[in-house]
Amino acid sequence: MWVTNGEAFSWVEVAPDDGSHFYGEERPKYYQAEFGRKAVGRLHRITVKGLQPGIRYRYRIFSKEVMELTPYYVQYGKVASSTVYRVQPYSFTTLDKSKQELSFRVINDIHGDSELLATLAGDTKATGMDFIFFNGDMVSTMDSEEQLFTGFMNQAVADFATDIPLFLSRGNHEARGNFSSQFMNYFPTSTGTPYYMFTAGPVCCLVLDAGEDKPDSDIEYWGLADLDAYREEQAVFIKEAMEQPAYRNATFRIVIMHVPPLAGPTPWHGSRHLQEHFVPLLNQANVDVMLCAHTHRHMYYPAGTDICNFPILINANRDVMDVKASDNQLDIQIRDEKQKLVGNWSFKKK
């Protein structure tokens, strides 16, 4: 995915990272086409099919400016592209379900502080992480495309996102703002919704969307919130997902959700609603750990806290969480922005 500053149609060239020169032969081209017609626009999303798991690929992106578009004539402008003349082409490694080990990094609640993101992401490329996960509230509100990029995506691209897969869960603050309805256009998922599931190595990740934390009628939402019905709809997805072979057969099952489903002594509506509709299902789903955010401080709640029979680990807004999984153990470390170890947890295969 990428964005251009004007109307264009785009394509991707892909080559295996096999030691050959990128220009050693003509590489296959993949277009964004809708019902047999190449799409013209500013937001470009191209799906490359037929890739093999666990393989490193190189790629190059192109956008050809469309200056005038009529039924029988198109006036083209210049072509913008990544270059392989003086720099290496972009590259990525596809996720592999059969891989015995997996590592990924979790960052959350930076609220548009791209400098903090740079500090937390730091050495991501050097660590060999399989993917990065943004667990919500990367901005305080979604007001515009520009704010989305200046708030965190420009920094993510500069640090790792051209080479390392990026996943994102929607926080309650991404549900706010005039641009919030555009969320799925920039962060598409396999389900077409902010809740989805994927498998990598020995881990199956179930990503959920807790929505907002206050009642739908709260004045802050100005009558536009319909989150109770949305969470109830999502509960149907949870029930179906936990019966899928990819989930049932995974060595480790991790649930990722921005708002923790903990009621506490004085519960807010969102947490109570999560406990009513999500927790009873998850209590039957053999969850190894739930990774949350939202509170801006790290906390660990062992299985049995409130009514949750699974452990919950919350990452702070100025910390980074590194997750490593093998065939029999799940290790999680949290470090602060100065790389000081905040906490270390291990979970054995059930």
N, C-alpha and C positions, 0 to 999 in steps of 0.2 A: 504494500500500500504506500502511496505517496500523494502529495498535493502539488499542483502547479499553480502559478499565479495568473494563468489565463486558460481559456478553453483549449483542449488538446485531446488527441487520441493516443493511446499508449500501448507499449508492449514490453515484454521481458525476454531476454535471451539467456538460456541456461546451459551450462556445461559441467560435466563431472570434474572434480578436482583430481585429475589423473596424471598431472605432470605435463600435459600438452599445452601449447600456447593457446590462449583464448581465440586467437585469430588463425589457428591451425586449420580450421574448417568452418564452414558456415554453421552457426548454432541454431537450433530450433527456436522459433518465435512463438510466444504465447500472448494472446490479446484479451482485453476485456470486451467481450461481445455479449450482446443481449438479443436473443432470438434471431441470431444470424447477422446482426449488424454491430459493427465496432462502436463502442460507446464513446461519446464526446462529452467532456466535462472537465472539472478541476480536481475532483477526488478520484483517484485511480486505484482500483482493487483488482488484481489479477490472480487467478487461481492456476497453479501449475500442477497438472495431474501426472500420475505415472512415476513419481519419484520412489526410490527404494528406501527402506528404513535404515537409519544409522549410517548414511552416506553423506559425505561432504560434497557440496555443489558450489560452483561459482555462478554468479549472475550479473547481468548488466540491464539497466532500465532505460527506456526511451520515452519521450513525449514529443509528439509532433503538433505544433501549434495550428489551430484551426481559426483562421481570421474571418472567414465568411462561410456560412453553411446554408445552402439552399437545396431544394429538391433535386436539382440537376447540375449543380456546380458547387465545388468546394475550393476555397482559396486557402492554401497552406502557407504557414510562415516557417520559422526556423525549428530545428530539432534540438531539444535539450536532452542530455544523457549523462549517465555516469561514464567515466573514462577508464580505459585500460591501457592508455598510451604510456603514462608516467607512473600510475599507481596500480596496485593489484585490484582486480575486480572484487566486488562484494562476494561474500561467501557465507554459507550456513550449513549446519549439519541437521539432517532430519531426525526427529525423535524416533526411538526404537523401543518397541514394547518388550522385546526379548532381552534387552540389556540388563545385566545383573546389578548394576549400580546406577544411581541417579543423584544429581545435586542441582539445587535451584536456590535462588535468593529471593527474599520477600522484602519489599519496601512499601510503606503506607503513610498516609496522613501528612504529606509534606505541604499540602495546601498551596501549591503554586510556587514553592521555594525551590527554584531550579538549582541554586547554589548548594542547598542541602542535599538535593538529589545527587549532584556531582560528587559530593563528599561520601555519601552512602554507597553509591554505585562504584566509585573508585576503581578498584582493580578487577572489576567483573570479568573483563575479557581474559585476563591472565589466570583466573581461577578455574577456567574450563567448565563453568556452569552450563548445564543443559538448557536452562531457560530462566527467565526473570519473571517474577510475579508482582504486580502492583495491586495491593489489597485495599484499594479504595481511598477516597478523599485526597486524590492527587491534586485537585483544585478545590477551592472553597465554593465556587459555583461555576457551572458551565454557561458562560455568557457568549462566547464566540469561538470560531475556529482559531483565530489568532491567539486568544488567551489559552486555549488548550495546548498549542504548540509552545508558546513562550513559558507557560506554567511548568511543563515537564517533558513534553514529547521532543522538543528540539534537543534538550539535554540528553534524553534517552538515546536518541539517534547518534549524537556525538560520542556517547560512551560505549554503546553496545548494540543498539537495536538494528543496525544494518546486518549484523552477523549472528546474533543470539535471539531466539524466539522470545516474544513478549506476550504474556497473558495478563488480563486485568479483570478484577471484579469491581462492580459498581458500589461505591460507598454512598452514604446518604447525601453527601454534598454534591456528588455527580448527578443526583436526581433533581438538583435545583438549578435555576437559571433558564434564560430564554433558549439556550442552545442544548439543553439537556435532552430534548427529544431527538437530537441528532447522534446521540451516544453510539448506537449500534452501527451507524455508517462508518465510524472511525475505529471501532473495536468489534468487528464481526466475530461470531462464534459459530460452532457447528450446529447449534440449535436455532440460531437467529434470535436468541433472547439473551439477556444478561446472565442467566443461569444455564450451566452446561457441564459436561463431564469430559475428561480426556485421560488417557493412559500413557505413561512414559516410564520405561524401565519397570521396576517392581512396584510402582506406585500408581494408583488410580486417584485422580483429583476430582472431587465433586465440588463445583463452584456454585455458591448460592448467593442470592441477592436479598439482604435483610430489609431493604427499603429504608424508610425514615423511622425515627425513634418516637415520634409523637403521634397522637390520634389524627386521623385524616381530617377531622374538623378543626384542627388547630389553625389559628389566625395566620400563622407563618406560611401556610400553604394556599391561602386565599381561595379555598373551595375546589382546588384542582387535584388534590391527592385522592387516589383510589387504591391505597396500598394494602388494605386488609384483604380485598378481593384478589389482589395480585399475589400476596403471600399464600392464600388458600389455593390459588391456581398452581403455584410453585410446589406446593405440597404433593400434588398429583405427580409432578415430574420427579420429585424425590422418591416416591413410592415405586415408580417405574424404573428409575435409574438403579436403585439398589438391587433390583432383580436381574439386571443385565449381567451376562457372563464377564464382561470386562471389569465390572465392579466386584462381583462375587469371587472371582478367581485371582484378584490382585493380592500380592503379598502384603501390601500396606494400603489402607484406605484413609485418605486425608480429605477432610471437608474444609473448604476455604470460604469464609464469609466475613464481611467487614464488621458488622455489629455482633458482639457475642450474645448468645441467648441466655444470659444470666439475669435473673430477676432481682436478687438481692433483697434487702429489707424494705426498700422503697422503690419498687420497680416502675419503670416507664412503660408506656403502652407497647412500644415496639418489641421490647424484650418479652413482655407477657404474651404477646401474640405469637412470637417465635416459639415460646415454650408450649403454647397450646397447639400449634400446627406443625412445627418442624421437629421439635425434640422427641415426641413419642415415636416418630418414624426413625429418626437417627439412632434412638436407643436400641432399635432392632437391627441396625445396619452394620454392626461390628466396626465402628469407627475407631481407628487407632489414635487419631488426634484431630482436633479442630484448630485451625489457625485463624485468629481474628485480629482486629485492629480497634480503631474508634476511640479508645479511652486515653490515648496519648501517653500511656505509661505501660510498661510491660508487667504482666501478671501471669501466674500459672495457677490453674484450678484443676486439681486431680479429679479423676473419675469419681462420681458420687456427689459433686458439688451441685447444689440446688437439686434438680431432678435429672441432671445429665449423667449418664453412665459412661461417658467418654471424657478424656482430659481435654482441656481448652487452654491454649497458649496464646497470649495476646502480645503483639509486638508494639513497642512505643513508636512515636512519630519521629524521633531522632535516633533510632536504632535500626540495625539491619539484621535480618534473620536468615541464617544459612541452614538449609535442610539437606542432609545426605542420607540416602537409603541404600542398603545392600540387601542380600537375599534373606537376612535374618535380623537386621537391626536398623532402626531409624534414629538418627542423631540430629539434634537441632541445637545450634548455638546462636545466641543473640549478642551482638557487639554494638557499642555506642559509636558515635561519629569519630571518636579518636581511636577506634579499633580495640578498646578495652572490653574484655569479656564480661558481659552482664550476667549471663546464665547459660547453663548447659544441661540438656535433657536427652535421655535415651529411652527408646521404646522397643521392646522385643517383639518379634513376630508372634502373633496370637496362635 
